[in-house]
C-alpha cells in the first residue's frame, strides 16, 4: 500500500527509508487517521519528512500523486454557494466589446455593490454582466472579463482583480535549489565586501617571509584574521498569485543568495508591502512579523532587495484597504517610503521582461517610486542591481 508514493519520494531526493514507510503503515493500521485526506497528508508528512528543507518538495509530490482525490470544500472560506461559481465556459470578447465595459469607479463602490448583490441574489448566474457568477463581464465572480473587480473563488485569468475572496495557500521557496544558480552566485558575489575581523588565525605568507628575512632567517610567523564577507542583505519576496508563474527562477535566486551571504534575512509579502511580512507561508496568518519590527531590528546598512512582478491593481499601492487579501489601514506606498527612509540601498528585481513593463500601470508606479532602481530578474539585470547597491552616491532623494 502506497509503495509507489514511497518510491516517488525516494527517487526525487527526499531521504526516506523503509523505517519511515513502515511507520506510516503502522499509523494507518492503528487508525490514527480515517477517511480524511488532510489528516492523511499530515500523517504522511510527519512520518516521511525529517528535515524542514524537504517540506516544500514533499507538498509538490503529494499533490501530484494524490491529485483529484478530494476537491476543496469552498464552504470553509466563503458563504457563496459553490454552484454559483462553477465555470462551464469562458466568455470570449472582442477588443471593442472589452472597451465598452466600464470600471465602477473605485474600491468603495465595488464593495458597496457586492454587499447589495449578496442580499438580492438567489441563484447561480453565468455569462452575465450584473450578478455574482462566472464567465461574464460582471465585476464579481471568476473566469470572466472586467478591468476592475473582485474575484470570488475559481481561477484568475485577467489578473486585474482588486480583491480576491478565497483561501490563499502559498508555499515557501526552496533554498536547496541548485540547478542553474552558478551564474546567479557569481553575480551576487560582486556585492561582497571582504574585511578582516576576529582572531588572527590565518597565515600572512608575505609578511612572514619579510619578518623572517629581517630576523636573519629565524622563522617569525605573522598571523592575520580571516577575510569575511561583511555585507548584510534583507531579501523581501513576493509570493503567490501571479508570482506563481515565476517560482522556479525566484527559488534559484533565493538559493544563490542563501549560499553567498552569511548575513541574510528573508521575508515574504504579497503584491505590495503592508504592515506585516512573514517567514513561513504555512503560518503566515498566525506568525507574521510587523513591518515596523523589521525597521527597528535591521540597521540601515542592510542592502534591501525586493523580488516581485509588481503586477497588481494600483489601488493596492495607493489606497488604504487596497490589499486583495485583507484590510490595510495604510496604503502600501506609505510602507515603501518608510523602508526608503530607513535603508540606504534598495532595489527591485522584476521577473517580467522590461518590454512588458509599460503595459502595467503598477509597474510604472513602483519603478518611479524606486527611482528607476527596478531591474529585470536576468543575469544582466542582476549585475545592474548589484552595481546600484554598491555604487550609491547619496541617500534616496
Secondary structure, DSSP 4 states (H G I P E B T S, - for coil): --HHHHHHHHHTT----HHHHHHHHHHHHTTSS-S-HHHHHHHHHHHH--SGGGHHHHHHHHHHHTTTSS---GGGT--S-GGGG----PPP--HHHHHHPPP-SSHHHHHHHHHHHHHH--S-EES-SSSSEESSSSSEEESS--SSEEEESS--SS--EEEEES--------TT--TT-HHHHHHHHTT--EEEEEEEEEE-HHHHHHHHHHTTT-----EEEEEEE--EEEEEEE-SGGGGGGHHHHHHHHHHHHHH-SEEEEEEESSS--SEEBS-GGGTTTS-EEHHHHHHHS-TTSEEEEE----S-THHHHSTT--SSS--SS-HHHHHHHHHHH-SEEEEEESS-GGGGGG-HHHHHHHHHTTT-EEESSHHHHHHHHHHHHS--SS--
